[in-house]
Amino acid sequence: MAKTVYLNTPIDSNDLIDLQTGDKVYITGTIYTARDAAHKRLVALLDEGKELPFDPNGQVIYYVGPAPTPPGKAIGSAGPTTSYRMDPYAPALLDAGIKAMIGKGPRDVSVKDSMVKNKAVYLAAIGGAAVVVANSITKAEIIAYEDLGAEAIRKLEVKEFPCIVANDVNGNDIYDEGVKKYQR
C-alpha cells in the first residue's frame, strides 16, 4: 500500500531506502532545475574535472522549463518535462551525487541501473497541472546558463512539492508495473 513521505533537502540515501513505487512524496527545501541543454553542459564540466554550479551531493534535479514569471509570483507555470531527453546525462549526475530526479515518463535501463547503483530515485511530478506545481515553489533564482532562457539552471525553494515515486532504489518501475497490471 502506498504511503506518504515528507523529505527535506539535501537528501541522504537512507531517506530513500524505504520508498516504493507509488508512494507519495512531498519535498521541502532547495531543488535545482535543468533540462537537456543544461545537462549537456553539466556533464561536460564533470568530464573536464570542473565543479558544477551547485553542489550535487544529496540534491534533486527537476526537469522543467518554467513559463515567464507573472507579477507577484515566485515562478510561472512549472510542469515537468519528459525525462528521456536527460537519459544520456543522468548516470553521470547520479554518480556525482544527485539523489532524486523529477520529471514525467519512463527512464532508460541505464538510468534505472544507475539509480540502483547510487541509491537514488526518480519521481514523477504532476503533468498537465503546472500551475498547481508552481504553487509549491516559494522562490526561484537563476544560478547558471542564463543564456538558455527557460532552460537556465534555477535554484528553487519549495514547500511540500508533490511527487510520486516512479523508480525506487531497488529498481522497481511504476511504468513497467502499470503496463503489466493491465496485460492480462
N, C-alpha and C positions, 0 to 999 in steps of 0.2 A: 504494500500500500504506500502510495506517495506521501512524503512528509514535507513540511515547510521548514526551511532553514534560513537563518539570517546570518550573513557573512559580512565581516568588516575587512577592508583592505589595509595593508597588504595581506595576501592570503598565504597560509602555510599549507603544505601538502597534507598535514594532519587534519586540517579543516575540511578536506575533500574526501578523505578515505571512506566515510560512511555514506556519501552521496550516492544515489542510484538514479538511473534514468527515470524521468517523470517527476522527480522531486521538484518542488517549487523553491526557488532561491531568491532572496532579496538582498541586494548588495548595497552597503553603505560605505562611503569613503571616496577615494580617488580611483578613477579608471581613465584609461587613455584611448583615444580614437585613432584608427589607422585603417586605410583601405589599401588596395593593391599598389598604387604608385608609391605611397609612403612605405609599405612593406618592402618593396624593392630597394629603396634607399636604406632602410634599417638593416637589411641583410647584407648589403654592400659594406656598410660600416663594420658589421661583425666580421665579414670576410677580410677586411683590412686591419682587423685588430683594434679598431677605434671604439670609443664609448658611444652609446646611444644617447639621444637627447633626454632620456629619462632612465632611471634605474629599473631594469626589467624584473628584478627579483621579487617574486610574490605578487606581481602586478596582473591586471586584467586589461585586455585589449578589446574594445568594442568596434566592430566593423560597421561604420556609419559615415555618411557624408551629409551632415545636417543641412537643413534649409536655412536661409538667412534668418537672423535673429530679429524677431519683432520687438518693438519698444517695450521695455518693462519686463522682458523675459530673459532668462539665462541663455537660451538657445532656441532655435527654430525647431520644427518637426524633426525628430531624430530616430527614425525607424531603422531597423537592421538591414544591412546589405547582404546579399547572397555570398556565402562564405567560401565557396570553392575557388574563387579567384585568388584567395590568400593561401591556398593549399601549398603551392610551391615554396612559400616562405615560412609557413607556420612551424615546421620542425626546428629550424634554426633559432627561432624566437623562443620556442619552448625549451630548447637546450640552454638558452641564455637566461632562463629563469621565469618566463611568463607562466602563470598558474591557471589562468582561465581566459577563454576567448568567447566573445558574444557575437552572434550573428543569426543567420537563418539558412536552413537547408543542410543536407548531409555533407560529410567530410570524406576526403580520400583516405584510403587504407594507410598511407604513410603518415598522415596526420594522426589518425587514431592510434597507430603503433607508437608514435612519439608521445602522445598523451599518456599512454600506459607507462612507457619508459620514464617519463618525467613526473608522473603522479599529478597530472593536470586534467582539466575538464573543459568541455565545450558546452556552452549554454545557449539555448535558443531564446531570443527576445521576441516580443510581440510584433509580428509583421502586420502591416495594414493599420496599425494604431499608433503611428509615430507621435502624435500629439500626446497620447497617454504616457508613452515612454519619456517624452521630453519633460513631463511634469515631475519626474523623479530626479531631474538634473537641476541642481541648485546654482551651479557656477560653471562656466566654460571659458577656457583661455587657450589660445593658440600657443604651442610651445616649440613647434618646428615645422618647416616646409610650408610657410605661409603662401608661397607661390603656387601651391596645389589647390588653393581655394577651399572648397568644401572638403577636399581630401587632406587638408593640412592635419598634422597631429595636434589634437587638443587634449588638455588635461581637464577632465570633468570631475566635479564634486557631485556625488549622487547620494540620494537618501532613499533606501528601500527600492532600488532599481529592480523591477520584476523580470525573472528569467525562469526557464525550465531546464533541468539537466538533460541534455541531448546525448552526450557521451560522458561516461564516468571513468574513473581511474582504472577500472577493471576491463575496459574495452567494450562495454555494453553500449549499444547504439539504439536510441529510440526510433530512428527512422527504419532500421532493419527490423526491429521488434514490431513496429506498426504494420509493415508490409506482411510479415509472417502471420500476424494475428488475423489478417483478412484473406489469406491464401488457403482456405480450407476447401 
